[in-house]
């Protein structure tokens, strides 16, 4: 006998119907086994993956580490069973945890949660020690493509690891996973280049990384998630959406123009409420972000490896021919202001023949060819474009120069190259913009001139080139100031802020909203549209 759907009696017996687990006591349409609705699947997902006690996914703030102590009976992966392996990125177990969520219950049944123990360091007040504190450093930018945020994260990872912490970098990357597997880097998303803030931002806009991020966070169980530029799409926002631990953010940029609308978008307020601590790399960056997002911010600047720029670094023989070298380090982008420096150098070179302009940076071949063609057409000699050089060669270029020049027009939050010049004992000519003003005291370590003013740049450069005693005096002042920006000092301040934030956290408030599952996609799409808008 056939039923109303035209199936035989044996088919009806083979596919019984049942009610959804969340529909008990209510009248709902019965569906065949294996054909449950999307809502029923979403509601029973924690139960299917052994996460019934994981917590309310809709809560406004993530639970604290202290609150997780009452759930120690949950079989989270054992601390050290995954992350302490020297070849963890080559371990197939880790990859299966990320790519195959159904293996999670098997791992959790065989593992025991062991949270890191925090204590005050006896050797340095305010520092944090932990047996195995798991820290995730999250960046929205292509890693390890050169850039200020990439440099910052790589040095934090090195210092934290040196102190015995377990650090993982989560980032989009243009490299393949096999290349990244040699480091402690997890690739999450491919990279696209979009114009932003007078530069090119190499970020991921993928909306398909959400599931993989969620599985990774469940598998690793980080104690601290440190998000750099947390509101730049799409990776930091995705991680922040699924994070169930302490979230610390570092704001690096002070955006100019239309990109500043990112921080004024009300869609970001929900994500801002999930941050437990906020760091800015300069007062200028703090003042910018505190406008749309009022709150307490700790200023912890970028750092440098000061010992790499000492007097024991040998200068380059090719540049030691008696000429005075003016050094520029950076990409040839609009906001770096190189065209104003080139205009100033042309005026100086017309007056004296013992000067040379050295241009170092990870700029593209197209940009290099464009400026080289311009110098040939206008007859500006002694401009040396080196392109990207090895990291260990950068200090040699600083030792080979007489004056360092940073002519940026804006959009700079601090300027690591200024710190490197100071550590090298070189006098500086820079523009008087917010990010530089907090590093260089005009008349002490160098001169600050108005931005977009080639004549003012030329005047400051002439003064330093003509006065070797003034150059030496400013160089010594910069070298005396540089040690306060050393990476061990900066990393210690960040770790101390982790501990301070952990101790001062209030209990999280619940959230009765029902839209949490869909917000991530909406927010990421809105933010992506802001980048694409001409």
Steps between C-alpha positions, in 0.01 A plus 500: 500500500632847414475796736394857416842577358493206264753294697463132565433363847857374531634850416283658768629250755861563397469878547308562824401850604585666826461832674784748543670495840424869548138458393394288797162611632422707191315419182745493206493345158652153518793441267675179395816395681796670330279776365481735797462870448791745503377645828490161667851421378633830629345452841633150549850560359667538842341176611608316186860613549513430872477869593175509690664692786713724281292805589248726339620589150282808509660661802622855455838440665709183509536312831808571707778255561399502867144407404627202304640346818152387597490300176826313548320173447467585131749290302685785324826409326779455749741793527818386334346207316477710183680828548818381669607277212805656324359407158142596580432653158604176332285297734204345321306497825488880511397521136222246556370699795461803276375333185293212643273614785366147558839398642464747786293276732756222464784733597309655789408167652871417521618845626486693828481878531802662662481881507814708536585633846566870526733656757696817559860481385755537775760640265295778340200670669183478299625229266307179452626145526304195397585136463319475168303810409359462151494827305356556153627802307248590227573731208275597207799555270696270274761322711797515475478775234706799626310763694478669837237267648683192369825622653326567832339155516814311399702664778230443761488133401877471534507666843200308637647172380836587653324548834345154474149584380317300233431741212315445172455755220165498318518686171404502134798437278603498137737211577394137493436308821801277446732801517325640808506159672863555593391778737223540753262649245151387404383626163136611504387647171656604173618855436360780286654846460268794562587872511468642851639799692728609218654154483418148386349271764561131433213339692249219467135569427392138506178419684569125484763494775246520782457124548872432488573779750236367735641147491854626547407704808319205651795270439774731624322664798714813517528682831553839330399611152684817399345659192696762308279746311192311624247677278676451166321227303471219504715273718517696830125558497440131435731395783340753734155366414590143602743573784411358842798637693669833583518733200768770483517745208785716373418796277788593271354744251356847487290484188452796268231570242214268418661201671438672834132408454593148607534616858182704492285215377243400764528136390832482683357583841399142566855381435645781708301373799682168475838662565631476855812713453611766252852606405607784269853532361504877545300784646404601149353155428327501839338838440375385161337175612367640827266726303264229367583256782542678835676304771826439681800453273856412595770655281771240429713608202664305225845370580837440342791264552733779608812285520478427126560869421809566714838644406641153441294474179726545198390757238472402137825554307314604184356802684825600674639709213497839669149605399235601752222241496134582562305182578133422437356167618143405405261415222452745213137568584304822497495554877876441534561834327806392302427739215548796738836361609600453137408863432708614799796286394489643148537850648791394724676306221486806277705685766755233594629181342607311813154369593317178420142383561468131594151349472446169682170315536263226393357700213381349175701486180239718332543776759878476472495523122264797512727702729816394319347621173409828669853560631647430157250729327559786744875450524520428874823302558620293797167339590559135594198268508596179680154344535437250774810391690557229761410591857858466617607757239266776621728599792793528258307751289424706810869495596589611148274806497560850640135605528180296506186651346136394551277732288164327563189708440277331759345171603799404718435396858860493618774411253735212576756636254543805723589275792749310285665826395522611863652168606757542222595845629385687192341844485144506364297726275132404515162658442303652785213249508334346804670161490850648462451780749478249784841348414724787389540823696571766242840654562613208723519178296430674170278753326126481431376694197152556354373209287484531121759778503805421287664834574479445877652153459784645294568769762523252790716261299739783401540603863597149610725430201693822566543447876668170601503599869123550496454161330715329762318671789156403371618147426622453857171631638309248290726214604444584868122492446481178297541240781159579645356352178689169513288192430567329837367816670196521271421128533522528879250787496260299284522195728444717805191646332372147434518424871352834600209446263441145623488610863264789436240329283136519610270204461354490148143605440257286308349596168140422415543579131427228245694649209854405603539216251435726203680818612849398395413466133311831499780690670774359280306582184435855617866556582609353168267742322669793672834392356356456153312830494684744268 
